[in-house]
Amino acid sequence: MSASRREEVASIVTDMEMDVYKIRSWALALQTMGSARGLLDPSGVDVMGDALKELAERIILDWDRLFQLENESACEAGADPCA
């Protein structure tokens, strides 16, 4: 794997790590809100859903890009599926 590809992989993994930690924070916030006695404003829940969806979509794109980079590296190394 080339140095530039390794740097790209490291950057993607770092971005994914931050997004995963954000998802955990959102989950904790939702748990706290869910344990409160008051009612949740539907628009607030909708906004949180949008934020979680955006995080998930970024992670999916990063995940797919990592597998693409791995496949490209395997092909460059002469792996059978690429021969």
Sequence and secondary structure as in RCSB ss.txt:
>XXXX:A:sequence
MSASRREEVASIVTDMEMDVYKIRSWALALQTMGSARGLLDPSGVDVMGDALKELAERIILDWDRLFQLENESAC
EAGADPCA
>XXXX:A:secstr
  HHHHHHHHHHHHHHHHHHHHHHHHHHHHHHHHTSSS   HHHHHHHHHHHHHHHHHHHHHHHHHHHHHHHHHH
HTT GGG 
